[in-house]
Amino acid sequence: MSDTALMMQYDANKKSALVAYVLWCFMGLFGAHRFYLGEKGTGAGMLIITLASLVLMFVFTGFFTIFITIIWAFVDLFLIPGMTRKYNNDLAVRLGVVSDAAIPASPPSSPSDGPLA
């Protein structure tokens, strides 16, 4: 496959942080943003906890357990950019657009991060 075709396939399948934030905003307690970003296991965990909490609200314990997913969704507010970057990097490697060694393990550091003299 040519480089152009690989890049077109990558562009067609990459995920957007904006879409993830919209899903988080409207259906975050159900883990929709995690399903979108390929985190199916943790998305299912959020979905199960939320649905169980909604059922348990009839006996008033669900009001306490729903806070688990509320806190989890709040933390995800800050994790969405990293999850999006991870999904897109993994997609690029899977398609062969870039090699695994070409993707930095962590964001590049600034020159001021060096040892103090």
N, CA, C and O of each residue as an XYZ file, in Angstrom:
468
protein
N       0.847     -1.171      0.000
C       0.000      0.000      0.000
C       0.891      1.232      0.000
O       1.920      1.253      0.675
N       0.511      2.241     -0.738
C       1.345      3.439     -0.837
C       1.227      4.281      0.428
O       0.303      4.119      1.226
N       2.191      5.183      0.586
C       2.183      6.069      1.754
C       0.933      6.941      1.777
O       0.376      7.206      2.842
N       0.499      7.380      0.615
C      -0.705      8.213      0.545
C      -1.935      7.436      0.999
O      -2.770      7.958      1.736
N      -2.040      6.192      0.557
C      -3.178      5.370      0.960
C      -3.152      5.083      2.456
O      -4.197      5.075      3.107
N      -1.946      4.846      3.011
C      -1.828      4.625      4.450
C      -2.239      5.867      5.234
O      -2.944      5.765      6.238
N      -1.803      7.033      4.782
C      -2.167      8.272      5.475
C      -3.669      8.546      5.361
O      -4.280      9.046      6.305
N      -4.256      8.225      4.225
C      -5.704      8.411      4.076
C      -6.457      7.473      5.011
O      -7.461      7.863      5.606
N      -5.979      6.244      5.144
C      -6.612      5.291      6.050
C      -6.443      5.746      7.508
O      -7.363      5.611      8.315
N      -5.272      6.280      7.834
C      -5.036      6.796      9.184
C      -5.983      7.965      9.479
O      -6.626      8.000     10.529
N      -6.063      8.912      8.552
C      -6.931     10.082      8.749
C      -8.396      9.683      8.885
O      -9.142     10.309      9.637
N      -8.811      8.647      8.164
C     -10.208      8.209      8.223
C     -10.530      7.515      9.545
O     -11.689      7.498      9.960
N      -9.529      6.942     10.211
C      -9.780      6.158     11.423
C      -9.295      6.795     12.708
O      -9.569      6.269     13.787
N      -8.579      7.917     12.632
C      -8.088      8.524     13.868
C      -9.239      9.132     14.664
O     -10.293      9.450     14.113
N      -9.023      9.285     15.949
C     -10.055      9.789     16.862
C      -9.774     11.244     17.207
O      -8.628     11.693     17.195
N     -10.836     11.967     17.512
C     -10.753     13.380     17.825
C     -11.010     13.607     19.312
O     -11.939     13.034     19.880
N     -10.191     14.435     19.934
C     -10.406     14.775     21.338
C     -11.690     15.577     21.498
O     -12.367     15.456     22.519
N     -12.036     16.391     20.513
C     -13.268     17.179     20.586
C     -14.497     16.269     20.654
O     -15.395     16.501     21.463
N     -14.539     15.243     19.816
C     -15.658     14.295     19.840
C     -15.681     13.566     21.182
O     -16.753     13.337     21.743
N     -14.510     13.200     21.700
C     -14.440     12.523     23.000
C     -14.988     13.426     24.105
O     -15.694     12.956     24.996
N     -14.666     14.720     24.050
C     -15.183     15.651     25.059
C     -16.694     15.839     24.939
O     -17.379     15.981     25.952
N     -17.215     15.840     23.729
C     -18.666     15.947     23.554
C     -19.344     14.708     24.122
O     -20.355     14.819     24.815
N     -18.802     13.537     23.839
C     -19.348     12.305     24.414
C     -19.233     12.318     25.937
O     -20.148     11.880     26.634
N     -18.109     12.820     26.453
C     -17.911     12.912     27.894
C     -18.963     13.838     28.508
O     -19.509     13.551     29.574
N     -19.235     14.936     27.832
C     -20.176     15.925     28.351
C     -21.593     15.358     28.455
O     -22.275     15.584     29.455
N     -22.035     14.636     27.449
C     -23.418     14.173     27.408
C     -23.624     12.765     27.974
O     -24.684     12.472     28.528
N     -22.620     11.893     27.838
C     -22.790     10.504     28.273
C     -21.562      9.988     29.016
O     -21.234      8.804     28.943
N     -20.886     10.886     29.729
C     -19.657     10.531     30.421
C     -19.840      9.498     31.515
O     -18.977      8.641     31.705
N     -20.949      9.565     32.240
C     -21.166      8.602     33.323
C     -21.375      7.191     32.794
O     -21.206      6.221     33.532
N     -21.741      7.069     31.525
C     -21.942      5.756     30.913
C     -20.680      5.263     30.189
O     -20.691      4.180     29.604
N     -19.595      6.048     30.223
C     -18.329      5.641     29.629
C     -18.269      5.736     28.118
O     -17.422      5.092     27.499
N     -19.150      6.525     27.502
C     -19.188      6.612     26.038
C     -17.864      7.103     25.459
O     -17.429      6.616     24.415
N     -17.223      8.054     26.120
C     -15.949      8.572     25.633
C     -14.865      7.502     25.663
O     -13.983      7.488     24.805
N     -14.926      6.610     26.643
C     -13.940      5.531     26.717
C     -14.176      4.489     25.626
O     -13.222      3.982     25.036
N     -15.432      4.170     25.356
C     -15.729      3.260     24.239
C     -15.227      3.860     22.931
O     -14.639      3.153     22.111
N     -15.452      5.152     22.728
C     -15.019      5.838     21.503
C     -13.506      5.766     21.335
O     -13.013      5.592     20.221
N     -12.770      5.897     22.434
C     -11.307      5.905     22.366
C     -10.689      4.516     22.486
O      -9.479      4.391     22.672
N     -11.509      3.473     22.382
C     -10.997      2.111     22.352
C     -10.735      1.498     23.714
O     -10.186      0.399     23.794
N     -11.110      2.171     24.780
C     -10.928      1.655     26.143
C     -12.199      0.905     26.546
O     -12.953      1.359     27.408
N     -12.427     -0.246     25.915
C     -13.696     -0.964     26.087
C     -13.872     -1.536     27.487
O     -14.985     -1.526     28.014
N     -12.818     -2.028     28.093
C     -12.928     -2.623     29.424
C     -13.327     -1.611     30.484
O     -14.245     -1.855     31.267
N     -12.640     -0.478     30.510
C     -12.969      0.538     31.507
C     -14.272      1.249     31.161
O     -14.985      1.711     32.052
N     -14.582      1.339     29.876
C     -15.884      1.887     29.483
C     -17.013      1.001     29.977
O     -18.031      1.494     30.464
N     -16.832     -0.302     29.851
C     -17.842     -1.241     30.356
C     -17.947     -1.154     31.871
O     -19.037     -1.284     32.427
N     -16.822     -0.936     32.541
C     -16.842     -0.777     33.990
C     -17.663      0.428     34.415
O     -18.470      0.345     35.340
N     -17.453      1.549     33.736
C     -18.237      2.754     34.047
C     -19.719      2.514     33.770
O     -20.577      2.913     34.558
N     -20.013      1.868     32.658
C     -21.402      1.601     32.291
C     -22.082      0.711     33.331
O     -23.206      0.994     33.746
N     -21.421     -0.344     33.747
C     -22.007     -1.280     34.720
C     -22.226     -0.603     36.071
O     -23.283     -0.762     36.681
N     -21.232      0.152     36.540
C     -21.368      0.833     37.830
C     -22.512      1.846     37.782
O     -23.296      1.946     38.725
N     -22.605      2.600     36.678
C     -23.675      3.594     36.572
C     -25.042      2.932     36.515
O     -25.962      3.359     37.213
N     -25.191      1.902     35.699
C     -26.496      1.227     35.608
C     -26.879      0.575     36.937
O     -28.040      0.635     37.344
N     -25.919     -0.040     37.610
C     -26.200     -0.642     38.920
C     -26.587      0.436     39.923
O     -27.481      0.231     40.744
N     -25.918      1.581     39.859
C     -26.248      2.674     40.771
C     -27.646      3.203     40.518
O     -28.372      3.520     41.461
N     -28.029      3.301     39.253
C     -29.379      3.780     38.944
C     -30.445      2.827     39.484
O     -31.486      3.259     39.979
N     -30.172      1.531     39.382
C     -31.110      0.541     39.930
C     -31.137      0.618     41.454
O     -32.201      0.535     42.067
N     -29.962      0.778     42.060
C     -29.872      0.811     43.523
C     -30.415      2.102     44.132
O     -30.593      2.183     45.347
N     -30.678      3.103     43.310
C     -31.245      4.343     43.847
C     -32.641      4.128     44.432
O     -33.115      4.944     45.224
N     -33.293      3.044     44.049
C     -34.603      2.744     44.619
C     -34.500      2.350     46.087
O     -35.473      2.472     46.832
N     -33.326      1.878     46.509
C     -33.122      1.544     47.921
C     -32.104      2.498     48.554
O     -31.561      2.218     49.623
N     -31.856      3.608     47.895
C     -31.036      4.721     48.384
C     -29.543      4.454     48.474
O     -28.801      5.379     48.805
N     -29.054      3.249     48.200
C     -27.605      3.042     48.193
C     -26.982      3.512     46.886
O     -25.784      3.791     46.828
N     -27.788      3.599     45.846
C     -27.282      4.057     44.557
C     -26.818      5.494     44.573
O     -25.992      5.889     43.751
N     -27.341      6.287     45.504
C     -26.914      7.678     45.615
C     -25.461      7.770     46.064
O     -24.777      8.749     45.766
N     -24.990      6.759     46.775
C     -23.589      6.741     47.207
C     -22.687      6.149     46.127
O     -21.583      6.647     45.903
N     -23.145      5.090     45.458
C     -22.295      4.428     44.468
C     -22.166      5.223     43.173
O     -21.205      5.027     42.429
N     -23.106      6.107     42.891
C     -22.998      6.904     41.663
C     -21.808      7.861     41.740
O     -21.296      8.304     40.712
N     -21.370      8.178     42.963
C     -20.225      9.073     43.114
C     -18.940      8.447     42.583
O     -18.006      9.168     42.232
N     -18.877      7.128     42.519
C     -17.705      6.460     41.936
C     -17.532      6.897     40.487
O     -16.444      7.306     40.082
N     -18.598      6.810     39.715
C     -18.477      7.195     38.302
C     -18.419      8.701     38.127
O     -17.841      9.175     37.149
N     -18.993      9.466     39.035
C     -18.884     10.928     38.929
C     -17.427     11.351     39.091
O     -16.929     12.173     38.322
N     -16.747     10.794     40.084
C     -15.328     11.114     40.293
C     -14.494     10.590     39.129
O     -13.587     11.274     38.653
N     -14.803      9.368     38.667
C     -14.079      8.766     37.555
C     -14.226      9.633     36.299
O     -13.247      9.876     35.593
N     -15.428     10.090     36.028
C     -15.662     10.935     34.852
C     -14.938     12.270     34.988
O     -14.431     12.799     33.999
N     -14.884     12.820     36.200
C     -14.164     14.074     36.403
C     -12.677     13.898     36.123
O     -12.060     14.754     35.490
N     -12.101     12.805     36.586
C     -10.684     12.526     36.320
C     -10.459     12.356     34.817
O      -9.441     12.801     34.287
N     -11.407     11.714     34.132
C     -11.282     11.526     32.684
C     -11.252     12.847     31.925
O     -10.726     12.910     30.814
N     -11.803     13.888     32.504
C     -11.747     15.212     31.885
C     -10.306     15.582     31.549
O     -10.039     16.207     30.523
N      -9.383     15.190     32.423
C      -7.972     15.506     32.221
C      -7.219     14.406     31.477
O      -6.125     14.649     30.969
N      -7.783     13.210     31.406
C      -7.109     12.085     30.752
C      -7.445     11.945     29.270
O      -6.741     11.237     28.550
N      -8.494     12.598     28.801
C      -8.938     12.429     27.414
C      -7.855     12.787     26.398
O      -7.690     12.037     25.436
N      -7.103     13.885     26.546
C      -6.055     14.152     25.539
C      -5.029     13.030     25.435
O      -4.623     12.672     24.329
N      -4.609     12.475     26.549
C      -3.637     11.379     26.528
C      -4.212     10.103     25.937
O      -3.528      9.391     25.201
N      -5.481      9.808     26.260
C      -6.108      8.608     25.690
C      -6.259      8.761     24.172
O      -6.085      7.794     23.429
N      -6.582      9.971     23.716
C      -6.716     10.217     22.277
C      -5.367     10.050     21.589
O      -5.277      9.414     20.539
N      -4.321     10.618     22.177
C      -2.980     10.516     21.608
C      -2.536      9.058     21.557
O      -1.964      8.616     20.561
N      -2.800      8.309     22.632
C      -2.423      6.889     22.671
C      -3.144      6.102     21.585
O      -2.522      5.297     20.893
N      -4.453      6.324     21.426
C      -5.209      5.608     20.403
C      -4.643      5.922     19.018
O      -4.424      5.012     18.218
N      -4.405      7.205     18.731
C      -3.916      7.597     17.410
C      -2.498      7.089     17.158
O      -2.177      6.701     16.035
N      -1.645      7.086     18.184
C      -0.295      6.525     18.021
C      -0.348      5.025     17.753
O       0.359      4.518     16.883
N      -1.189      4.319     18.503
C      -1.333      2.884     18.282
C      -1.884      2.588     16.891
O      -1.471      1.621     16.250
N      -2.810      3.414     16.427
C      -3.364      3.246     15.080
C      -2.278      3.443     14.023
O      -2.205      2.685     13.055
N      -1.443      4.454     14.209
C      -0.366      4.718     13.247
C       0.610      3.551     13.185
O       1.059      3.174     12.102
N       0.937      2.982     14.328
C       1.848      1.828     14.355
C       1.180      0.619     13.718
O       1.804     -0.101     12.938
N      -0.100      0.392     14.052
C      -0.830     -0.754     13.509
C      -0.930     -0.681     11.989
O      -0.824     -1.705     11.314
N      -1.132      0.515     11.446
C      -1.228      0.667      9.999
C       0.137      0.693      9.322
O       0.228      0.554      8.102
N       1.187      0.869     10.097
C       2.522      0.926      9.516
C       2.889      2.298      8.996
O       3.819      2.433      8.201
N       2.171      3.317      9.432
C       2.477      4.686      9.004
C       3.795      5.128      9.609
O       4.605      5.769      8.941
N       4.015      4.786     10.883
C       5.275      5.068     11.561
C       5.718      3.799     12.279
O       4.920      2.896     12.529
N       7.000      3.750     12.602
C       7.492      2.606     13.364
C       7.277      2.871     14.844
O       7.077      4.011     15.263
N       7.320      1.816     15.619
C       7.111      1.931     17.064
C       8.199      2.789     17.703
O       7.938      3.481     18.687
N       9.402      2.754     17.163
C      10.515      3.518     17.724
C      10.389      5.010     17.439
O      11.015      5.820     18.122
N       9.585      5.389     16.437
C       9.457      6.800     16.072
C       8.552      7.572     17.009
O       8.553      8.803     16.987
N       7.774      6.874     17.841
C       6.852      7.535     18.753
C       7.530      7.687     20.107
O       7.931      6.691     20.710
N       7.667      8.937     20.602
C       8.322      9.124     21.902
C       7.493      8.535     23.040
O       6.263      8.583     23.009
N       8.165      7.986     24.035
C       7.483      7.382     25.178
C       6.823      8.441     26.048
O       5.790      8.184     26.667
N       7.412      9.622     26.098
C       6.847     10.719     26.873
C       7.018     11.998     26.077
O       7.822     12.045     25.145
N       6.274     13.037     26.430
C       6.427     14.287     25.701
C       7.851     14.808     25.823
O       8.497     14.618     26.853
N       8.344     15.465     24.777
C       9.707     15.977     24.840
C       9.835     17.013     25.955
O       8.928     17.812     26.189
N      10.973     16.980     26.633
C      11.191     17.919     27.736
C      11.797     19.205     27.208
O      12.416     19.237     26.145
N      11.606     20.243     27.966
C      12.165     21.536     27.569
C      13.606     21.621     28.066
O      13.984     20.880     28.973
N      14.422     22.514     27.488
C      15.813     22.634     27.916
C      15.949     23.009     29.395
O      16.978     22.724     30.007
N      14.942     23.635     29.966
C      15.045     24.042     31.361
C      14.826     22.869     32.315
O      14.961     23.041     33.527
N      14.492     21.678     31.802
C      14.281     20.513     32.647
C      15.594     19.818     33.030
O      15.573     18.826     33.758
N      16.692     20.309     32.566
C      17.985     19.678     32.823
C      18.414     19.847     34.282
O      17.734     20.517     35.059
N      19.539     19.239     34.648
C      20.017     19.342     36.031
C      20.438     20.773     36.363
O      20.889     21.524     35.498
N      20.282     21.120     37.607
C      20.667     22.451     38.054
C      22.166     22.511     38.208
O      22.783     21.561     38.690
N      22.768     23.628     37.800
C      24.215     23.780     37.878
C      24.625     24.418     39.174
O      25.815     24.623     39.411
